Amino acid sequence: MVSKTKIAYLALNDALKFRMNNGGELIVPLDIFQFSTNLGIDVRFVDYPSLEAMYVKDKSPKIIISSQRPYGRQVFDCAHELGHHFYGHGSKIDEYKISTREEGQFEPEEFAADCFAGFLLMPKTLINHAFAIKGLSINECSELDFYAISNWIGVGYTTLISHMVNSLRILTPQRAKQLQAVSPKTIRQRLIPNLETSSVILVDYFWVGRAIDVQIGDYVILPSEVLFNGEVATKIDGDNNNIIYQANKPGVGRFYSSVSSWAAFIRVSRKGYVGRSIFRHLEDPEYV
């Protein structure tokens, strides 16, 4: 049996080559849903509570993702299923599990797909670039900095930390433990008190290379000088430092700075959207 170390090493090389050979730059986040679609894979969201994700190997391959998972998890699940596609593993169904797989239950194909997904979404070059352009020291910056960078990359806060300490080995175990002691929910509630289930996305002028993807009800916090063009979000609060918008209808809008050339699109989908990924940001007559 091939060792975990060997599988991880192969997945690292495979993911980087695959990303670069298919137009994925190494210093900007990967839109995994569009990336998969460009490869001829139909990405769909379904409302199946027991499903995590699924890969269907066919003449027209499909990746099926649960609409009930958080955005960062959906992103990783899509990359995981893309790993199954890359390695030719055949159709796979990954059921939703609250806990991780039992210790000692090693499944080489699942481990390979996990490693492939991690290196595809979070290559070392991208991670180092993200901290460098913000002028941050990886082992000294705050949990809020890690949260903001995970937002930009499109992965979960704990997923980013785990990848940096376990796979990339660029974060010390001691610092990782400190960061993981603060939950994403705690960070969101620091940013917006009394928040329950909605997501909060931190955006600054370093946000480049991809749109701000949210669902109806989610919040976006931006620098106070930012203006908005569109109808998919509403300003709900602001001060001298930041401004807060809440997504309120499906569609696309545009944030832009009043003091620089920075701009970014915001794409809003229904909460728990069901359907093909390419249609998730279409305007909906129900919200007119």
C-alpha positions in Angstrom: 0.0 0.0 0.0 1.2 3.5 -0.9 2.0 5.6 2.2 0.1 8.8 3.1 3.3 10.8 2.6 3.7 9.4 -1.0 0.0 10.1 -1.8 0.2 13.7 -0.5 3.4 14.3 -2.4 1.9 13.1 -5.6 -1.3 15.1 -5.0 0.8 18.2 -4.5 2.5 17.9 -7.8 -0.7 16.8 -9.6 -2.8 19.6 -8.3 -0.3 22.4 -9.1 0.3 21.1 -12.7 -3.5 20.6 -13.2 -4.2 24.1 -11.9 -1.6 25.8 -14.1 -2.3 23.7 -17.2 -6.0 24.8 -17.0 -5.5 28.5 -16.6 -5.4 28.8 -12.8 -3.0 31.5 -11.7 -1.0 30.7 -8.5 -1.4 34.1 -6.9 -5.2 34.6 -7.2 -8.0 32.5 -5.7 -9.6 29.7 -7.9 -13.3 29.9 -8.7 -13.6 26.2 -8.3 -17.2 26.0 -9.7 -16.3 27.9 -12.9 -13.0 26.0 -13.1 -14.8 22.7 -13.0 -17.4 23.9 -15.5 -14.6 25.0 -17.9 -13.4 21.4 -17.8 -16.7 20.1 -19.1 -18.1 19.1 -15.7 -21.7 20.0 -14.8 -21.7 21.3 -11.2 -25.1 21.2 -9.5 -26.4 22.0 -6.0 -29.1 19.7 -4.5 -31.1 19.8 -1.3 -30.2 16.4 0.1 -29.6 16.6 3.9 -27.6 13.4 4.1 -25.3 14.3 1.2 -22.0 16.0 1.3 -21.1 15.8 -2.3 -21.0 13.3 -5.2 -19.0 12.7 -8.4 -20.8 11.1 -11.3 -18.4 9.5 -13.8 -20.2 9.5 -17.2 -19.9 10.8 -20.7 -21.0 14.1 -19.3 -19.4 14.0 -15.8 -21.2 15.8 -12.9 -20.3 17.1 -9.5 -23.2 17.3 -7.1 -22.9 19.4 -4.0 -25.3 19.8 -1.0 -27.0 23.2 -0.9 -27.1 23.0 2.9 -23.4 23.3 3.5 -21.5 26.6 4.2 -19.9 28.2 1.2 -16.3 27.3 2.2 -17.3 23.7 2.6 -19.0 23.6 -0.8 -15.8 25.0 -2.4 -13.7 22.2 -0.8 -16.3 19.5 -1.6 -16.2 20.6 -5.3 -12.4 20.4 -5.3 -12.5 17.0 -3.6 -14.9 15.6 -6.2 -12.7 17.1 -8.9 -9.9 15.1 -7.4 -11.9 11.9 -7.9 -12.4 13.0 -11.5 -8.8 13.7 -12.1 -7.7 10.4 -10.7 -10.3 8.4 -12.5 -11.7 6.9 -9.3 -15.2 6.4 -10.7 -18.5 7.6 -9.3 -18.3 8.5 -5.6 -20.9 9.4 -3.0 -19.7 11.3 0.1 -22.2 11.4 2.9 -22.5 14.1 5.4 -20.6 13.4 8.6 -20.4 15.7 11.6 -17.2 14.0 12.8 -14.2 13.0 10.8 -13.6 9.4 9.7 -12.7 7.1 12.5 -9.0 6.9 13.4 -7.3 4.1 11.6 -9.9 3.9 8.8 -7.7 4.9 6.0 -9.2 5.2 2.5 -6.5 6.0 0.0 -8.8 7.4 -2.7 -10.6 9.7 -0.3 -7.2 10.8 1.2 -5.8 11.5 -2.3 -8.9 13.5 -3.2 -8.6 15.5 0.0 -4.9 16.3 -0.6 -5.6 17.2 -4.2 -8.4 19.6 -3.2 -6.2 21.3 -0.5 -3.2 21.9 -2.8 -5.5 22.9 -5.7 -7.3 25.6 -3.7 -4.5 26.6 -1.4 -1.1 26.3 -3.1 1.8 27.6 -1.0 2.5 30.4 -3.5 -1.0 31.7 -3.1 -0.9 31.5 0.8 2.5 33.2 1.0 1.4 35.9 -1.4 -1.8 36.6 0.5 0.1 37.3 3.7 2.9 39.2 2.0 0.8 41.7 0.2 -0.9 42.5 3.4 2.4 42.9 5.2 1.6 40.1 7.7 3.8 37.6 9.5 2.1 34.2 9.3 2.9 33.2 12.9 2.2 36.5 14.5 -0.9 38.0 12.9 -4.4 37.7 14.4 -7.3 35.3 13.9 -9.1 38.1 12.1 -6.3 38.3 9.5 -6.6 34.5 8.9 -10.4 34.9 8.7 -10.1 37.6 6.1 -7.6 35.6 4.0 -9.8 32.5 4.1 -12.7 34.7 2.9 -10.7 35.9 -0.1 -9.5 32.4 -1.0 -13.0 31.0 -0.6 -12.3 28.3 2.0 -13.2 27.9 5.6 -11.2 29.5 8.4 -10.3 26.2 10.1 -9.6 24.5 6.7 -7.0 27.2 5.9 -5.3 26.8 9.3 -5.3 23.0 9.1 -3.8 23.1 5.6 -1.1 25.6 6.6 0.0 23.6 9.6 -0.4 20.0 8.4 0.2 20.1 4.7 2.3 23.2 4.0 4.1 23.2 7.3 4.3 27.1 7.3 2.3 27.6 10.5 3.5 26.3 13.9 1.4 23.8 15.7 1.3 26.1 18.7 0.0 29.0 16.8 -2.5 26.8 14.9 -3.9 25.6 18.2 -4.4 29.1 19.4 -6.1 30.1 16.2 -8.4 27.1 16.2 -9.5 27.8 19.8 -11.4 30.8 18.3 -14.3 29.6 16.2 -15.5 31.2 13.0 -18.8 31.9 14.7 -17.1 33.8 17.5 -15.2 35.9 14.9 -18.4 36.7 13.0 -20.2 37.7 16.2 -17.3 40.0 17.0 -17.8 41.7 13.7 -21.6 41.8 13.9 -23.0 41.3 17.4 -25.9 39.0 17.9 -25.4 37.4 14.5 -26.9 33.9 14.2 -26.5 32.0 11.0 -25.6 34.4 8.2 -22.0 34.6 6.8 -19.8 37.7 7.2 -17.3 38.4 4.5 -14.4 40.8 5.2 -13.3 42.7 2.1 -10.4 45.1 1.7 -8.4 46.7 -1.2 -6.3 43.5 -1.4 -9.4 41.6 -2.6 -8.6 41.0 -6.3 -8.9 38.2 -8.7 -12.4 36.9 -7.9 -15.9 38.1 -7.2 -17.4 38.3 -3.7 -19.8 35.3 -3.6 -22.6 35.4 -1.0 -26.1 34.2 -0.4 -29.2 36.3 0.5 -28.9 37.5 4.1 -25.1 37.4 4.2 -23.1 40.5 5.2 -20.1 42.1 3.5 -17.8 44.5 5.5 -15.7 46.9 3.4 -13.6 50.1 3.8 -15.8 53.1 4.5 -14.8 54.8 1.2 -16.4 52.0 -0.9 -19.5 52.8 -3.0 -22.0 50.4 -4.5 -23.6 50.1 -7.9 -26.5 47.7 -8.1 -29.7 46.4 -6.3 -28.5 43.1 -4.9 -27.3 44.5 -1.5 -28.3 47.2 0.9 -26.2 49.4 3.2 -27.2 48.7 6.8 -24.4 50.3 8.9 -21.2 52.2 8.7 -18.6 54.4 10.5 -15.4 56.2 9.7 -13.6 52.8 9.2 -16.0 50.4 7.7 -19.3 50.0 5.9 -21.6 47.0 6.1 -23.9 45.8 3.3 -26.3 42.9 3.4 -27.2 40.8 0.3 -30.9 41.0 -0.4 -31.7 39.5 -3.9 -30.1 37.3 -6.5 -27.9 38.9 -9.1 -24.7 40.8 -9.6 -23.5 44.2 -8.3 -20.3 46.1 -8.1 -18.4 47.7 -5.2 -15.8 50.3 -6.1 -13.6 52.7 -4.2 -14.1 56.5 -4.2 -10.4 57.1 -3.5 -8.6 54.5 -5.7 -9.1 52.3 -8.8 -10.1 49.3 -6.8 -13.4 47.5 -7.6 -14.9 44.0 -7.1 -18.1 42.4 -8.3 -20.6 40.9 -5.7 -22.6 37.8 -6.9 -25.6 36.9 -4.8 -27.5 33.6 -4.9 -30.6 32.3 -3.1 -30.1 30.9 0.4 -29.7 27.2 -0.1 -29.7 27.6 -3.9 -30.7 24.4 -5.8 -29.8 24.0 -9.5 -26.8 24.3 -11.9 -23.9 26.4 -10.6 -23.8 28.5 -13.8 -27.3 29.8 -13.0 -26.9 30.5 -9.3 -26.5 34.3 -9.7 -29.3 35.0 -12.2 -31.8 37.6 -11.2 -35.0 36.1 -9.8 -38.4 37.7 -10.5 -39.5 36.7 -7.0 -37.2 39.3 -5.6 -38.1 42.2 -7.9 
